[in-house]
Amino acid sequence: MDSINPSQRPSPSTSAQQAQAQDASSSSTNAANSELGGVAQDVGAVITKWEGNLNEALNQWMTDIDSMTDLIDDAKSVVKEMKAMIKAYQKYPGGVEFTESQYNRIISAMTDLGIPESQIQGGTINTSGYYSFTGTEFLNDIKMMGQYLVQDFAGFESQLSGYQQAETKDMMAVMFCYNSVKMNEESLTGLLETLTSLSQALMQNIQ
């Protein structure tokens, strides 16, 4: 059996130094992992927060869009009903009759303009079951709708402008929140890649 030169054996002090170096490297890597892990958790919490903000901004955007759409649809409905009333009067200037459904649309259009039902003329149910207006009553109701429509127009424009401004702000908020989410997601991806690299380095040191 070949003998081993004592000088070739690693000295106890050398082995201890190597072990201490490995422990130090391992401890350093673990500390870095721990610190980066904490940062990753913080970034994850920030992403969750911005995702919540994004959801709120989207909901507000949709609410303002719906409100603006309803406002425009109501205005279109009133104008459409008023046009139909004018045509009906032009065709039957001596008096008109309506079914319950038609009468309810007229009343709805007038009350949407802010006209009190007590001021609406006509609409008496006749023996045939129809809602009857004399020519004078119907013309007076049409004129009153025109007056209220003119008075309401400035308020309509102001309300519509308010919704448009709110929609623009909502859109900007959505874009800001979305960009913040993406930016933090990219930061988190970078941190996770760094953690992976450190973990691989730790495994190599252990081996």
C-alpha positions in Angstrom: 0.0 0.0 0.0 1.3 3.4 -1.0 1.9 5.7 1.8 0.5 9.3 1.8 2.8 12.1 2.3 1.6 14.0 5.4 2.3 17.2 3.5 -0.3 16.3 1.0 -3.1 15.9 3.6 -5.2 19.1 4.1 -4.4 20.5 7.4 -7.2 20.9 10.0 -6.8 24.6 9.9 -7.2 24.7 6.1 -10.3 22.5 6.2 -11.8 24.7 8.9 -11.0 27.9 6.9 -12.7 26.4 3.8 -15.8 25.4 5.9 -15.9 28.9 7.5 -15.6 30.4 4.0 -18.5 28.2 2.7 -20.6 29.1 5.8 -19.9 32.8 5.3 -20.8 32.6 1.7 -23.9 30.6 2.5 -24.9 33.0 5.2 -24.3 36.0 2.9 -26.4 34.4 0.1 -29.2 33.4 2.6 -29.2 37.0 3.9 -29.4 38.3 0.3 -32.2 35.9 -0.5 -34.1 36.9 2.6 -33.7 40.6 1.9 -34.8 40.2 -1.8 -37.6 37.9 -0.7 -38.9 40.6 1.6 -38.6 43.2 -1.2 -40.5 40.8 -3.6 -43.3 40.5 -1.0 -43.4 44.3 -0.7 -43.6 44.7 -4.5 -46.3 42.0 -4.7 -48.3 43.9 -2.1 -47.9 47.1 -4.2 -49.1 45.3 -7.3 -52.2 44.0 -5.4 -52.9 47.6 -4.3 -52.6 49.0 -7.8 -54.7 46.2 -9.2 -57.4 47.2 -6.7 -57.0 50.9 -7.8 -57.3 49.8 -11.4 -60.5 47.9 -10.7 -62.0 50.9 -9.0 -61.0 53.2 -11.8 -62.5 50.9 -14.4 -65.8 50.7 -12.4 -65.9 54.5 -12.1 -65.2 54.8 -15.8 -68.1 52.5 -16.7 -70.4 54.2 -14.2 -69.8 57.6 -15.8 -70.1 56.2 -19.3 -73.4 54.6 -18.3 -74.7 57.8 -16.8 -73.7 59.8 -19.9 -75.3 57.2 -22.1 -78.5 57.3 -20.1 -78.6 61.1 -20.2 -78.2 61.1 -24.0 -80.7 58.3 -24.5 -83.3 60.1 -22.3 -82.8 63.3 -24.3 -83.2 61.3 -27.6 -86.3 59.6 -26.3 -87.9 62.9 -25.3 -87.1 64.6 -28.6 -88.4 61.5 -30.5 -91.6 61.5 -28.6 -92.1 65.2 -29.1 -91.6 64.8 -32.9 -94.2 62.0 -32.9 -96.6 64.3 -31.0 -96.1 67.1 -33.5 -96.8 64.8 -36.4 -99.9 63.5 -34.7 -101.2 67.0 -34.2 -100.4 68.0 -37.8 -102.4 64.9 -39.0 -105.3 65.3 -36.5 -105.5 69.0 -35.5 -109.0 68.7 -34.2 -108.1 66.1 -31.6 -106.2 62.8 -31.0 -106.6 59.6 -29.2 -104.0 57.3 -27.8 -103.8 53.8 -26.4 -102.6 53.4 -22.7 -99.1 52.5 -23.9 -98.9 55.6 -26.2 -100.3 57.9 -23.5 -97.8 56.6 -20.9 -94.9 57.4 -23.3 -96.2 61.0 -23.7 -96.5 61.4 -19.9 -93.1 59.9 -19.4 -91.5 62.3 -21.9 -93.2 65.3 -20.4 -92.3 64.4 -16.8 -88.7 63.8 -17.9 -88.6 67.4 -18.9 -89.7 68.4 -15.4 -93.4 69.2 -16.3 -95.6 68.4 -13.3 -98.4 66.0 -14.2 -100.9 68.5 -12.8 -100.1 70.9 -15.7 -100.5 68.3 -18.4 -103.8 68.9 -20.3 -106.0 66.3 -21.9 -105.7 62.5 -21.5 -109.3 61.9 -20.6 -110.4 58.2 -21.1 -113.3 58.1 -23.5 -116.0 55.5 -23.9 -113.8 53.6 -26.3 -111.1 53.2 -23.7 -108.7 55.6 -25.4 -106.9 58.6 -23.9 -108.4 61.6 -25.6 -107.0 65.1 -26.2 -108.7 68.0 -27.9 -106.7 69.8 -30.5 -106.2 72.8 -28.2 -105.2 70.6 -25.2 -102.7 68.7 -27.3 -101.2 71.8 -28.9 -100.8 73.4 -25.5 -98.9 70.3 -24.2 -96.6 70.4 -27.2 -95.9 74.1 -26.6 -95.2 73.5 -22.9 -92.8 70.7 -23.8 -90.9 73.1 -26.1 -90.6 75.7 -23.4 -89.3 73.2 -20.9 -86.9 71.7 -23.5 -85.4 75.1 -24.2 -85.1 75.8 -20.4 -83.5 72.4 -19.8 -81.0 72.6 -22.7 -78.4 74.6 -20.8 -78.6 72.2 -17.8 -78.4 69.2 -20.2 -75.3 70.6 -21.9 -73.7 71.3 -18.5 -74.4 67.8 -17.2 -73.2 66.2 -20.4 -70.0 68.3 -20.3 -69.5 67.2 -16.7 -69.8 63.5 -17.6 -67.4 64.0 -20.5 -64.8 65.6 -18.3 -65.3 62.8 -15.7 -64.9 60.2 -18.4 -61.6 61.7 -19.5 -60.3 61.8 -15.9 -61.4 58.2 -15.4 -59.6 57.1 -18.6 -56.4 58.8 -17.4 -56.7 57.1 -14.0 -57.2 53.7 -15.7 -54.1 54.2 -17.8 -52.0 55.4 -14.8 -53.1 52.4 -12.7 -52.5 49.9 -15.5 -49.0 51.3 -16.2 -48.2 51.1 -12.5 -49.3 47.5 -12.3 -47.1 46.6 -15.4 -44.1 48.6 -14.0 -44.2 46.8 -10.7 -44.8 43.4 -12.4 -41.6 44.0 -14.3 -39.7 44.9 -11.1 -41.1 41.7 -9.5 -39.9 39.6 -12.4 -36.4 41.1 -12.1 -36.3 40.4 -8.4 -37.5 36.8 -8.9 -34.7 36.3 -11.5 -32.2 37.6 -9.0 -33.5 35.3 -6.3 -33.2 32.4 -8.7 -29.6 33.3 -9.5 -28.7 33.6 -5.8 -30.3 30.3 -5.0 -28.3 28.6 -7.8 -25.1 30.2 -6.5 -25.9 28.9 -3.0 -26.4 25.4 -4.2 -23.1 25.5 -6.0 -21.4 26.7 -2.9 -22.9 23.9 -0.9 -21.8 21.3 -3.4 
